Amino acid sequence: MKKFRLPKEFAEKWLTALRSGEYLQGQGYLAELNDPDISEDNALVSSCTFCCIGVGAYISERNLTGLLGLEIVTDKYEGFPEELTGTAVDNLFVKALVSLNDGILLSQLLENCEQNSLIIDTEALKEKHSTYQNVRFSFSEIADFIENNTEFY
């Protein structure tokens, strides 16, 4: 049985967006301007970095200004699933995604996956990284993690 659940229609759009190469990956914020010469009102997707959850919020709302500088989804975005709201403290799905996007020690990642019965390619990770190395997943790798651990309804 898979650990997480997401609406199928949202998940398909989100996974496609994560794998599209259209979004530049960042960390710490849903979306952040990476060009100081551009104002928030004139921000474009190409002038921002996103965390994986920020990509999901953006494809739901298509309102970049409302996401800039936010660390968590606090507002209700039309089409954005409740399963991805909250913080890494109170939502295991958010915690897993933030850890994969922003970085986590390999030893901690492996422990978290084992404790929470999450599917991840532990052998491949061990071959590429040392136990105490910080590991960050690409958007494409995060999309694979979501597919492997999420039931779509």
N, C-alpha and C positions, 0 to 999 in steps of 0.2 A: 504494500500500500504506500502511496506517495504521501509525503509529509505536508505539502501545501496544496492550496486550491486557488484557481483563477478562472474568471469567465473566459471561455474559449475565444470569443471574438476579440476581446482586448489582448489576450495572450498572443494570438497570431500576429496582430499588428505590432505589438511590442517586440516580439522576437525578430520579426522582419526588420524593424527599425534598428535594433541593437546590432544586427548583422550587416546592415546596409552600408556602413562606412560613412554615412552622412553626418554622424554626430561625433565630435571630438570628446574623448573621455577626459574627465577631470575628477577631482575628489573633494569631499568636504561640503559641497553644495549641490542642490538639485540642478542649478544652472548658474554659471558665473561668466561675466564678460571677460574676455581675454585680450581686449583692446581698449586701453584707457581713453582713447580718443573718440570712442563711440558712446553716446548717451544711452541709458536704459530704454528710452522711448524709441530709439532707432536701431535697437539690437536685432540682429539676424541670427539664425541658427549657426551660420558660418563664423560668427564673431564670438561664440560662446563655447564653454566646455560644460559637460553634463556628467552627472553620476548616472548609473543605470536606472535608478528610480526616477530621476529627473527626465530621462528620455520618455519613460512611461507617462509621466504627468504631462509632458509637452504634447505627445501625440493624442492625449485625451482632450486637452483644453485648447491647444494651439495658441496659448497666451504666454509668451516668453517673459514679459515684464513681471507677471505675477510669480514667477519661479526664481528670478534672479536673487541670489544671496540667501535663499532659504535652505535650511539644513534638513528639514523634514516636511512632508506633506501635511499641512494643518487644515487647509480648506478642502471642501468637497468639490472635486472637478468632475464634470459630467463625463461618465464613461470610465472614470478611474476607480478601480476596485478598492473596497474597504480593506481587503486583505493586505494592501500595501501602505496603509496609513499608520501613523504612530511612530514610535522611536525604536531604536535598537535595544532599548531596555525592556519595552513592553510587547514587542512583536518579533518573534523568532525569524520570520521570513525577512523582515527589514534588517535585522541583525546580520543574517547570513549574507544578504545582498550588499550591505554597506561594507562588511568585512572583505568580501571578494573584490569589490570595486576600489576601496580605499587602501587595502592592504592589511594583512594579518600574518603573524608568525606561522610558519608551516606547522610547527608542533601544536599550536593552539587550534589551527584550522582542522587538522586531523582529529584532534580530541573532540572538538565541537561536532564534527561530522559523525564520529562514532557514537557520542552520547545522544545525538538527536536522530540517528538512523538516516543520515543524508547520504545520497549517492554521489561519489566523487572518485576520480581516477587517482587513487592514492599512490599507486606504483609509479605512474608517470610523474607525479609531483615530487616524489622522493628522488627520482632520477635527475630531475632538473634543479632541485633546490636542496640546500642543507636544512636541517631541522630548525635552526634558529634564524633562518633567513625570512625576511618579509616577502610575502607573495601577493601579487596583484593580478587579477584576472582581466583579460581583455573583454570588451563587450561581447564578442563572439563566444568566448569561454563562459561568460555569465549566462548567455542565452542557452548554452548546452546544459549548464547546471539547472536552470529553471525547467527546461524540458525533462530532465532526468528526475526531478524531485517534485513536480507539480502535476496534479490532476486538473484537467481542463473540463469545465462543465458548461 
